[in-house]
């Protein structure tokens, strides 16, 4: 009787706890009805509509928040474009990744270094055939001064065409299905192309290569004297990160410019402000004279600044999943005092939302969990995972863990095993067989009894007839 009362008590306590969880979620800031005041309440908190407020002049664009991976804006992002000198992002990052010691690896530039550039007006660092520089120095020449001869020299060191093949292999590995390189510097060729989206993939990988980001963010670099040249100062082509420039914008962090008649002005940049970081790829901006960049308003620098300013004024990064977030509940077997356990995320997730929005994002979980788990359970034990969405925008996946340890009850397990055994299909077959046997035996006994009575009846009649 006490066992039954305890079971009933646990049942009602579980239902009460689930009800309290439901009420808490309904009143939480992430519930659908958290704010219903004003017109903004009808607009999802994660809705950031850049195109409704600003006019874009770039031929292609791709804007991504780096904390969440969310694509904020895209425009012709899958359209093939000429990458121009943004090609050097791949060239520089690949060379750094292939070299164990870029700071001390010396490369001798080929004597025919300038032959491919004969008669072409190119950006360069004044390097010469036979000049000796380290790989790190050559990457500075490419990333700051956009030196085409430095790119050719690096490719030559790794085998020229073999290096171009490595560039294409790396692009394919990164999922760049619309990218193809035929040279390491980006001079125009109809078979040399990429997309804004693919260029972001390349840049995201490049940012993970040791040394790349630090070089890309520099405004100046002192190139020491070599066997062929005096010491010289390299200056970045990204005027927005040059403090001595009238175009300086404090939140810009690299990455690379590109300019050709066939490509227009291009800029791949990152920006950090208000605890947020973004990557913006702009391709095919108008070819205005640099003196009118800000005044005209359509230049790649100005368009970059306008987009970032809009973002930092209108977007906010908020935490939506923390280690204290109740995410799921799962059935628990073989425990004495509970029949379920609460699961929490291992880690955190963030979402980009409109700044000062009257609504909060609606958080949704798609869990990957077993139907139940068995005690014992240890604190911190990984039970499953959950895909997390904010206003149906995918944020990422988190592992789900138990924050408490639960011991196994051997008595509860034995009772459960007995219950399972007694309610199994095999048990039902046995029950049926026993019933059939009992019925058959009962029938057999009845037949015997009936026959015995008939024999007694015949015997009695026979005795009476003799009398």
C-alpha positions in Angstrom: 0.0 0.0 0.0 2.8 2.4 0.9 4.5 1.5 -2.4 1.3 2.4 -4.4 0.9 5.7 -2.5 4.5 6.6 -3.2 4.1 5.9 -6.9 0.9 8.0 -7.0 2.7 10.8 -5.2 5.6 10.7 -7.7 3.1 10.8 -10.6 1.3 13.9 -9.4 4.6 15.6 -8.5 5.9 15.0 -12.0 2.8 16.5 -13.5 3.0 19.5 -11.2 6.6 20.1 -12.2 5.8 19.8 -15.9 3.0 22.3 -15.4 5.3 24.8 -13.6 7.9 24.4 -16.4 5.2 25.2 -19.0 4.1 28.3 -17.0 7.6 29.5 -16.7 8.3 29.1 -20.4 5.0 31.0 -21.2 6.1 33.9 -19.0 9.7 33.9 -20.2 11.1 36.6 -22.5 11.6 34.0 -25.3 7.9 33.0 -25.4 5.7 33.9 -28.4 3.5 36.2 -26.3 6.2 38.0 -24.4 5.4 41.4 -26.0 2.3 42.3 -27.9 2.6 46.1 -27.8 2.8 48.2 -30.9 3.3 47.4 -34.6 6.9 46.1 -33.9 5.3 43.2 -31.9 4.1 41.7 -35.2 7.6 41.6 -36.6 10.0 38.8 -35.5 12.9 40.0 -33.4 15.4 38.4 -35.8 14.1 40.3 -38.8 16.9 42.6 -40.0 15.8 44.0 -43.4 18.8 45.9 -44.8 17.2 46.4 -48.3 14.2 48.2 -46.9 16.3 51.0 -45.6 19.4 51.3 -47.8 20.2 51.3 -51.5 23.0 49.1 -52.7 25.3 49.8 -55.6 27.5 46.7 -55.5 26.9 44.1 -58.2 27.2 41.3 -55.6 27.2 41.2 -51.8 27.3 38.8 -48.9 27.1 39.8 -45.2 27.6 37.3 -42.3 27.7 37.6 -38.6 30.8 35.7 -37.4 29.5 34.9 -33.9 26.4 33.0 -35.2 27.2 32.3 -38.8 23.9 34.0 -39.8 23.7 35.4 -43.2 22.3 38.9 -42.7 22.1 39.9 -46.4 22.9 38.5 -49.8 22.6 40.1 -53.2 23.6 38.1 -56.4 25.8 36.2 -54.0 25.9 33.1 -56.2 26.6 35.0 -59.4 30.1 34.5 -60.9 32.3 37.6 -60.7 36.0 38.4 -61.4 37.7 38.4 -58.0 40.6 40.7 -59.0 43.2 41.0 -56.2 40.8 39.5 -53.6 42.4 36.3 -55.1 45.4 37.0 -52.9 43.3 36.0 -49.8 43.5 32.4 -51.0 47.1 32.8 -52.2 48.3 34.3 -48.9 46.4 31.9 -46.6 47.3 28.8 -48.6 51.0 29.7 -48.6 51.0 30.3 -44.9 49.2 27.0 -44.3 51.7 25.1 -46.4 54.8 26.6 -44.7 55.9 25.4 -41.2 58.0 28.5 -40.6 56.9 31.5 -42.7 59.0 33.9 -40.7 62.3 32.2 -41.6 61.5 30.4 -44.9 63.5 32.4 -47.5 62.2 32.5 -51.1 64.3 33.6 -54.0 62.1 35.3 -56.6 62.6 34.0 -60.2 64.6 36.0 -62.7 61.7 36.1 -65.1 59.4 37.5 -62.4 58.2 40.4 -64.5 57.7 38.8 -67.9 54.0 38.0 -67.4 53.3 41.6 -66.4 55.0 43.2 -69.4 53.0 46.2 -70.7 50.4 45.9 -67.9 49.7 48.5 -65.3 49.6 46.5 -62.0 49.9 47.1 -58.3 53.3 46.0 -57.0 55.9 46.4 -54.3 58.9 47.0 -56.5 60.3 43.5 -56.0 63.0 42.2 -58.3 64.0 38.9 -59.9 66.6 37.2 -57.7 65.5 39.1 -54.6 65.4 37.1 -51.4 62.5 37.6 -49.0 60.8 35.4 -46.4 57.4 34.0 -47.1 56.0 36.2 -44.3 57.4 39.3 -46.0 55.9 38.3 -49.3 52.5 37.8 -47.7 52.8 41.3 -46.3 53.5 42.6 -49.8 50.4 40.8 -51.2 48.0 41.7 -48.4 49.0 45.3 -47.8 50.3 46.6 -51.1 48.5 44.1 -53.3 51.8 43.2 -55.0 51.2 41.0 -58.0 54.8 40.0 -58.4 54.9 38.8 -54.8 51.9 36.5 -55.6 53.7 35.1 -58.6 56.9 34.6 -56.6 55.1 32.7 -53.9 53.3 30.5 -56.5 56.7 29.8 -58.2 58.2 28.7 -54.9 55.4 26.0 -54.5 55.6 24.9 -58.1 53.5 27.5 -60.1 50.8 25.3 -61.7 51.0 22.9 -58.8 50.2 25.8 -56.5 47.2 26.9 -58.7 45.9 23.3 -58.5 46.2 23.5 -54.7 44.2 26.7 -54.7 41.4 25.1 -56.7 41.6 22.0 -54.5 41.3 24.1 -51.3 38.4 26.0 -52.8 36.5 22.7 -53.6 37.3 21.4 -50.1 35.7 24.6 -48.6 32.5 24.0 -50.7 33.2 26.7 -53.3 31.3 25.2 -56.2 31.5 28.4 -58.3 35.2 29.2 -58.0 38.1 28.6 -60.3 41.6 30.1 -60.3 44.1 30.2 -63.1 46.6 32.6 -61.5 47.7 33.6 -58.0 47.2 37.3 -58.3 43.8 37.9 -59.8 44.6 39.6 -63.1 41.6 39.1 -65.4 41.0 35.9 -67.2 37.6 34.7 -68.3 38.3 31.3 -66.6 39.3 33.0 -63.3 36.1 33.6 -61.2 34.4 33.2 -57.9 31.2 34.4 -56.2 30.6 36.6 -53.2 29.4 33.6 -51.2 32.4 31.5 -52.2 34.8 34.3 -51.4 33.3 34.5 -47.9 34.0 30.8 -47.4 37.6 31.3 -48.5 37.9 34.3 -46.2 36.4 32.5 -43.2 39.0 29.7 -43.6 41.8 32.2 -44.1 40.9 33.8 -40.8 41.7 30.5 -39.1 45.2 30.3 -40.6 47.8 31.4 -38.1 49.3 34.8 -38.9 46.9 35.7 -41.7 44.5 37.9 -39.8 47.3 39.8 -38.0 48.9 40.6 -41.4 45.6 41.6 -43.1 44.8 44.1 -40.3 48.0 46.0 -40.6 48.1 49.5 -42.1 51.9 49.7 -42.4 54.7 47.3 -42.6 58.5 48.0 -42.7 60.0 45.7 -45.3 63.7 45.4 -44.4 66.6 45.8 -46.8 67.2 42.8 -49.0 69.9 41.7 -51.4 68.3 43.7 -54.1 66.3 46.5 -52.4 66.6 49.1 -49.7 64.2 49.1 -46.7 60.8 50.3 -47.7 57.4 50.9 -46.1 54.4 49.0 -47.3 51.0 50.7 -47.0 47.6 49.0 -46.9 45.2 49.5 -49.9 42.3 49.5 -47.4 42.3 53.2 -46.5 39.5 52.5 -44.0 42.0 50.9 -41.6 44.8 53.4 -42.1 44.7 55.9 -39.2 46.6 58.5 -41.3 43.8 58.5 -43.9 40.8 60.7 -44.0 38.8 57.5 -44.8 39.8 55.8 -41.5 37.0 53.9 -39.9 37.8 52.5 -36.4 35.9 49.2 -36.5 37.4 47.9 -39.8 39.7 44.9 -39.6 41.1 44.0 -43.0 40.9 42.1 -45.3 41.6 42.8 -49.0 40.7 45.1 -51.8 40.5 44.2 -55.5 40.2 46.5 -58.6 40.0 45.7 -62.3 38.0 47.3 -65.1 36.3 43.9 -65.5 35.5 43.4 -61.8 34.9 47.0 -60.6 36.0 47.9 -57.1 35.8 45.0 -54.6 36.4 44.8 -50.9 36.3 41.9 -48.4 36.3 43.3 -44.9 35.6 42.4 -41.3 34.3 44.8 -38.6 34.2 44.6 -34.8 32.0 46.8 -32.6 29.5 46.5 -29.7 30.6 42.9 -29.0 29.7 41.8 -32.6 31.8 41.0 -35.6 30.8 40.7 -39.2 32.3 39.9 -42.6 31.2 41.8 -45.7 32.0 40.9 -49.3 31.2 43.6 -51.8 32.0 42.9 -55.5 31.6 45.1 -58.5 31.2 48.6 -57.0 31.5 51.6 -59.3 35.0 52.7 -60.5 34.9 56.3 -59.2 38.1 58.3 -58.7 39.4 57.7 -55.1 39.1 61.5 -54.5 35.3 61.2 -54.6 34.9 58.1 -52.6 33.0 59.6 -49.7 31.3 62.4 -51.6 29.9 60.2 -54.3 28.5 57.7 -51.9 28.7 54.8 -54.3 32.3 53.7 -53.7 33.2 50.4 -52.2 34.6 52.1 -49.1 31.6 54.3 -48.6 29.2 51.4 -49.2 31.0 49.3 -46.7 30.9 52.0 -44.1 27.2 52.7 -44.7 26.3 49.0 -44.3 28.3 48.5 -41.2 27.0 51.7 -39.6 23.5 50.5 -40.3 24.2 47.1 -38.7 25.8 48.5 -35.5 22.9 50.9 -35.1 20.2 48.4 -35.7 21.5 45.0 -34.6 22.3 43.4 -31.2 23.9 40.2 -30.2 22.0 38.4 -27.4 22.5 35.1 -25.6 19.6 32.7 -26.1 21.0 29.5 -24.9 23.2 29.2 -21.8 24.2 26.3 -19.5 21.2 27.2 -17.3 18.6 26.9 -20.0 16.1 24.1 -19.4 16.1 22.4 -22.8 14.4 19.0 -22.6 13.1 16.3 -20.2 13.7 12.6 -20.7 12.3 9.5 -19.1 14.5 7.8 -16.5 14.4 4.1 -15.6 15.7 2.2 -12.6 15.9 5.2 -10.2 14.2 5.1 -6.8 13.0 8.7 -6.4 12.4 10.0 -9.9 11.2 8.8 -13.3 12.6 11.7 -15.5 15.6 14.0 -15.7 16.0 17.6 -17.0 18.6 18.2 -19.7 20.7 21.4 -20.1 22.9 22.6 -23.0 26.7 22.2 -22.9 27.8 25.6 -24.1 26.1 28.8 -25.3 24.4 30.1 -28.4 23.8 33.7 -29.5 21.3 35.3 -31.9 21.4 38.5 -33.9 18.2 40.6 -33.3 17.0 44.1 -33.9 18.3 46.5 -31.3 15.5 47.7 -28.9 13.0 45.3 -30.5 9.7 45.1 -28.6 9.6 41.4 -29.2 12.0 38.6 -28.3 13.1 35.8 -30.5 11.0 32.6 -30.4 13.4 29.8 -29.5 12.7 26.3 -30.9 14.6 23.1 -30.2 14.8 20.0 -32.4 16.1 17.3 -30.0 17.9 14.1 -30.9 17.3 12.0 -27.8 16.6 8.3 -27.0 13.2 7.4 -25.7 14.6 6.9 -22.2 17.8 6.5 -20.3 18.7 4.1 -17.5 20.2 4.9 -14.2 22.9 5.3 -13.1 23.4 8.8 -14.6 26.5 10.9 -13.7 26.6 14.7 -13.5 27.7 16.1 -16.8 26.8 13.0 -18.7 26.0 13.7 -22.4 22.6 12.4 -23.2 21.8 13.8 -26.7 21.8 17.0 -28.8 19.5 19.8 -29.9 19.4 21.9 -33.0 18.4 25.4 -32.0 16.4 28.0 -33.9 15.5 31.6 -33.2 12.5 32.7 -35.2 13.2 29.7 -37.4 16.7 30.9 -38.1 19.2 28.1 -37.4 21.7 29.0 -34.7 23.6 25.8 -34.2 23.6 22.6 -32.3 24.4 22.0 -28.7 25.0 18.9 -26.7 22.5 18.1 -23.9 23.8 16.9 -20.5 22.4 16.0 -17.1 23.5 18.3 -14.4 22.8 15.8 -11.6 23.9 12.3 -10.7 21.2 9.6 -10.2 22.0 6.3 -8.6 20.5 3.0 -9.7 18.0 1.2 -7.5 18.4 -2.5 -7.9 15.0 -3.1 -6.4 13.3 -0.8 -8.9 15.3 -2.4 -11.7 14.3 -5.9 -10.6 10.6 -4.9 -10.3 10.8 -3.3 -13.7 12.4 -6.3 -15.3 9.7 -8.5 -13.7 7.0 -6.2 -15.0 8.6 -6.2 -18.5 8.9 -9.9 -18.4 5.3 -10.4 -17.3 4.0 -8.1 -20.0 6.2 -9.3 -22.8 4.9 -11.0 -25.9 6.6 -14.2 -24.8 4.7 -14.0 -21.5 1.4 -13.5 -23.4 2.2 -16.6 -25.5 3.0 -18.6 -22.3 -0.3 -17.3 -20.7 -2.2 -18.4 -23.8 -0.5 -21.8 -23.7 -1.3 -22.2 -20.1 -4.9 -21.3 -20.6 -5.1 -23.7 -23.5 -3.6 -26.4 -21.4 -5.9 -25.7 -18.5 -8.9 -25.7 -20.7 -7.8 -28.9 -22.4 -7.1 -30.5 -19.0 -10.5 -29.2 -17.7 -12.2 -30.7 -20.7 -10.3 -33.9 -20.3 -11.4 -34.1 -16.6 -15.0 -33.3 -17.6 -14.9 -36.1 -20.2 -13.5 -38.5 -17.6 -16.1 -37.5 -15.1 -18.8 -37.9 -17.7 -17.6 -41.3 -18.8 -17.3 -42.4 -15.2 -20.9 -41.3 -14.5 -22.1 -43.1 -17.6 -20.4 -46.3 -16.5 -21.9 -46.0 -13.0 -25.3 -45.4 -14.5 -25.1 -48.5 -16.7 -23.8 -50.6 -13.8 -26.8 -49.4 -11.7 -29.3 -50.3 -14.4 -27.7 -53.7 -14.8 -27.9 -54.4 -11.1 -31.6 -53.4 -11.0 -32.5 -55.5 -13.9 -30.9 -58.6 -12.3 -33.1 -58.1 -9.3 
